[in-house]
Amino acid sequence: MLAQGRPFTQLLSLKSFLQRGMASMSSEVVTGMNILKKGQDPPLRPDDQLPDWLWQLAEPEKTLNELRRTKEGDLTEAMLERYVKLENRDNIRTRNHERAK
């Protein structure tokens, strides 16, 4: 039996997993962040007690087109490294697409 393209048993296990996950969520600790065998999940802290670099992780990085439009003098070293990386990926994609024809 398939329900929406998945076996029925898989849908049941997914539903129970989600229910267990939501039930185990807490407003006092970061559930699932413990990596030690005998450790505990770390407690939640207010935003002002978290390090500044943590908020930079949530910001999306510039895309290749955005980096191409940036003036060369305005690029930082990290942005330049990202530009070269994305440009190489784009060149590989283009070559593979041309060879596939």
C-alpha positions in Angstrom: 0.0 0.0 0.0 1.3 3.4 -0.9 0.1 6.6 0.5 1.4 9.7 -1.3 4.3 7.8 -2.8 5.5 6.3 0.5 4.9 2.9 2.1 2.2 3.1 4.8 4.6 1.7 7.5 7.2 4.4 6.6 4.5 7.1 7.0 3.5 5.7 10.4 7.1 5.6 11.6 7.7 9.2 10.4 4.6 10.4 12.2 5.6 8.7 15.5 9.1 10.1 15.1 7.8 13.7 14.7 5.5 13.3 17.7 8.3 12.0 19.9 10.6 14.8 18.7 8.0 17.5 19.5 7.2 15.9 22.8 10.8 15.8 23.9 11.4 19.5 22.9 12.0 21.7 25.9 12.0 25.4 26.6 14.8 25.0 29.1 17.5 23.0 27.2 18.7 22.6 23.6 17.3 19.1 22.9 19.6 16.8 21.0 22.8 18.9 21.3 24.6 16.6 23.7 27.5 14.8 22.0 28.9 13.1 25.1 27.8 9.6 26.4 27.2 10.8 29.9 26.6 14.4 29.2 23.5 16.6 29.3 21.9 18.9 26.8 23.1 22.5 27.3 20.6 25.0 28.7 19.0 27.6 26.6 20.3 31.2 27.1 18.9 34.6 26.2 20.0 36.1 22.9 22.1 38.7 24.5 24.3 36.0 26.2 25.1 34.3 22.9 28.3 35.1 21.0 28.2 37.5 18.1 29.6 35.0 15.6 26.6 32.8 16.1 24.3 35.3 14.3 26.7 35.5 11.3 26.0 31.8 10.7 22.4 32.5 9.9 23.2 35.1 7.3 23.3 33.7 3.8 26.5 34.0 1.8 26.7 36.0 -1.4 25.9 34.1 -4.6 28.2 33.9 -7.6 26.2 36.6 -9.4 26.3 38.9 -6.4 30.1 38.4 -6.2 30.5 39.1 -10.0 28.7 42.4 -9.6 30.9 43.4 -6.6 33.8 45.7 -7.5 37.2 43.9 -7.3 38.6 46.4 -4.8 35.6 45.8 -2.5 36.1 42.0 -2.2 37.6 40.8 1.1 39.9 37.8 1.1 37.2 35.4 2.2 34.8 36.8 -0.5 37.5 36.4 -3.1 38.1 32.8 -2.1 34.4 32.1 -2.3 34.2 33.8 -5.7 37.0 31.5 -7.1 35.4 28.4 -5.6 31.9 29.3 -7.1 33.5 30.3 -10.4 35.3 26.9 -10.6 32.1 25.1 -9.9 30.2 27.0 -12.5 33.0 26.3 -15.1 32.8 22.5 -14.3 29.0 22.5 -14.6 29.2 24.3 -17.9 31.8 21.9 -19.3 29.9 18.9 -18.1 26.7 20.2 -19.7 28.5 20.8 -23.0 30.0 17.4 -23.1 26.7 15.7 -22.3 25.1 17.1 -25.5 
